[in-house]
Amino acid sequence: MNLQEIPRVKTITKEDFLEHYYKPQKPVVIESLIEDWPAYTKWNLDYMKQEAKDIVVPLYDDRPVDYKDGFNEPHAKMKMGDYIDLLKSEPTKFRIFLWNLLKEVPKLQEDYKIPKIGLKLLKRVPMLFFGGKDSYTFMHYDLDLSNILHFHFEGKKEIILFSQSESKFLYKVPHAIITHESIDFSNPDYSKWPALKKANGYKTDLNHGEALYMPEGYWHYMKYITPGFSMSLRAVTRNPKNFITAAYNIFILRYFDNLMRRIKGQKWIDWKNNKAILKTNSRL
């Protein structure tokens, strides 16, 4: 993979963000965007445990997709307090994915505000993501192809991004929004995944209080170097083609995939994974 460092700025004006990153759809890390948020000083694992300890949260790990699992179906559930104790005591693959903090703990909404950088961010759907040391998300893109501001809290997180134009080299699984799950994007085996050598993308490590702008539809792989958590705010896609694709993903793709899992079982999953390999390698 040919990965360049994501550009970094300390602060940025609305005009510069729109001109240099939003309009050309390029990622950027803004290091000091949220230092005036109460969350900047308050949000850590202990604080989250204090505010949400008895709430039962959905957990995911890095096991391969199984036909018995529904679309984005959690692998386990646990009280937040117990989960944070686990994060702090030992490495764990369990992650929290797309947890709506406004719905579950309304008080936390007081700790952040919408950055004024030109994005029409949706304040009512803030999502939290938690992970233990060395846990990671599969390379994927979001169903709704939103523009995303991703804020990290506590510790460090490895980020790898690709634009949709690089999909042809990423072993994209058909009828899905992920790449082949066997790929370790932190240390790819090019003998097994040769097309990755042609993929051009971005990388960075995200630290406490830093914000990452991910343009709409960008592929992203995230690995927790240390236990920590992040929050995403999103703005709807501005590209009409992406809007149509997002509608298809939300209202058709995930239901079609669940239907095929019920009809064909594991054969459907195996076919998709094999197709990803054959189609991608045919381009070499």
N, C-alpha and C positions, 0 to 999 in steps of 0.2 A: 504494500500500500504506500502511496505517496501522500504523506500527511504533512501539511504545513500548520504552524501554530496559529490559532485563532487570534486575530488582532485584539489588543487590550487598550483600554483608555481608562483614566481615573474617573473622569466625569464626562458628560456629553450634553450638548444642547439639543433641543428638539429638532432644530434645523439640520444640524450635522448628522444626527441619527437617521433622519428621513432621507437625506441626500446620499450618505455614504454606505448605509447598511440596509434600511428598509426598502427603498426603491430598487437597488440592485440585488436585493435578497442575498445578503452576505452576513455571516455570523459575526458577533463581537462580544467580548467580555467587558462589562462596565464594573470597575472595581469598587467604586464608592457611591453607588446609586442609592443605597438604602441606609446610610449611616444615620439618617434622621428618623428612622423607624424605631419604635419601641422594641420591635422584634430583633433588631440588630444586637442589642445588649441582653435581651431577656430570653431569646429562643435558644435553648439547648435541650439535650435529652432529659435532663432532670426537670426542667420546666414543663416539657410535654408530658412527662409522667405525672407531675403534680396536677395538671389541668385535665388530663384525659385517662387517668389510670384505670378506671372501671369500664371504659368503653371497649367492646369487643371489636377487633379490627381484622380485616381479611389479610392473609399472608400468602405470598408467592415465593417459589424458589426456582432453580434453574433446571428442573427435570424436563426431559423432552415432552412435547405436546402428546397427549394421549387422546385417542378417539372418544374416551368416556368423559373427558373434560369438556364442559361447555366453553363458549367463547369468553375469555378473561375470567374463568371460574377460579376462585381461590383454592389453594392446596391445603390450607389450614386456617384456623381462627384462634385468637388468643386475646386476653385482656391487654390493653396498651401498657399498663404498669408491668406486667409479667414479660411482655415483649421487650421493653426497654431494659429491664434487668438482664434479659438474655443478650441483648446487643452489647451491653457493657461488660458482661462476664466472659464471653467466649465468641469466637467466630461463628457466624450462622449464615446460611444461604437464604433464610427467610427475609422477604422484603414486603413493605407496604406499598401498594400501587394504586394511584388515583383515589386517594382518601380525601373526601370533601370536608375540610376543616370548618367551613361556615355552617354546614348542616349538623355536624357532630359536636363541635365546641364553638358556639357563636361568639363567645368571649374573645377568642383568638383574632377575630376580625378587627378588634381595636388596636392590634399590634402592628398593622401594616396599612399602607395607603397606595393608591394607584400612581405609579411614576408618570410624570408629565413629559413623555418623550415622543408623543405623536401617535402611539398605538391606542386604539380604542379597545382597551382590555376589559374583559368581562369580570367584574368584581364578585359576582355571585357564584362563580365556579372555580374557586381557588383549590388546587389539588396538592396534597402532600405525598411525598415519597420517602420511605425510610429504608435503610439497609445496613447490614453488618459488614465487618471487615471482609474484603474480597468477594462480596456478593455483587451480582451484576444483572443488568437487563440484557436480554437478547437484542441484537441490532434490529430496530424497528422504526416505523414512522407512525404518527398519530392518525387515527381514523378520520378526523375532521380536517386534517391538513392545516391546522391553525398556525399563526405566528405565535411564538411562545417566548415569554420571559421566565427564565428558570433561575431561582434564587437558592443558594446553598447555605446551610447552617451546620455548624460544628464539623470539624475535621476537613477531609479532603476527598475529592471525587474526580476520577478520570473520565474525560469526555472524548468521544470520537464521533465526528459528524460527516455525512455525505449528502450532497444534493441528490434530487431525484434523477438527474442526468447520469449518475454513476450506477444506477440500479442494475444495468446490464452486466456489471462486473461483480456484483455482491451476492450472487446465488440467492436471488429473491425467490421465495416460495410462492407458487401461483395460488390465487384465491386467498391471499393472506397479506398481512402488512409486516412480515418479518423476513429475515434471511434464514438460511439453513442454520438450525440451532446448534450444530456441532462445531461451528466456527468459533475459535477463541480470538476475538478481535484485538485483545491485548498482546497476543503472541501468535499470529496466524501461521499455520503450516502451509507454505506455498506449494509444497509437493502435492498436497491433497487439494488445495484450493488455488490453482494457478492464476485464475482470472483476477484475484485480488491484487496481484502485482500491478495491474493496470488502473486500479481505482485511485482517484484523486480526492482527498478529503481534508479534514481539519482535526486538530487535537488540542487539548488543554487540560490542565488540572484546575478544578474549581475549588476555591477556599471559602471559609466562613464569610458571609456578607457580600459575596460577589454575585453578579447577575450575568447570565448568559442569554443573549438573543439568538433564538433558533428560527430561521426563516421557515415559511410554510412548507410542510411536506418533507422536511429534512429527516433523513435517517439519523438515528442517534443510538449510541451504545454508551452505557454509563456503568462504571465500576467504583464501588466504595473502597477507597484506600484505607479509610478508617470508618468506624461507625458514625453515622450522621443522617441528615435528612434534608430535603429540599422542598420548595414550593414552586408551582408553576401557575402563572396567569396567562391567559390566552386571548388572542384577538382573531376574529374570523378571517378566513382567507380572502384576499383581494382579487385573486386570479379567477375569472369565470370558469375556466377549464378545471381548476382545482376545486371550485365550489361544486361542480357537477360530480367530480370524483368523490368528494367528501360525502355528498348525499348518497351516492351509490354504496360507499363503504358502510355508512351508518344504517341505511334502510334495507340493503339487499345483501351485501357481501357476508356479513357476520351470520345472518340467518341462513343463507345458502350453505355456508361452511358447517354450521351446526346440523343442518339437514343431511348433508353428505356424510358426516360422522355417524349419524344414526343409521343411515342406509348401508354404508360400506365399511364402517368400523375402521380398524387400524389400516386396512388396505388404502383408504383415502389418504391418511397421513403419510404412509410410505410412498404412495404415488406422487404426492406433492413434493416431498423431499427429493425423490429421484429425479423428478422433472426439473427441479431447481438446478441440480447438478448438470444434467444433460443439456439443458437449454443454455446455461451460462458457458459451459466449456465449449459448446459448438461455435461460440463467437471468437474463440482464440485462433 
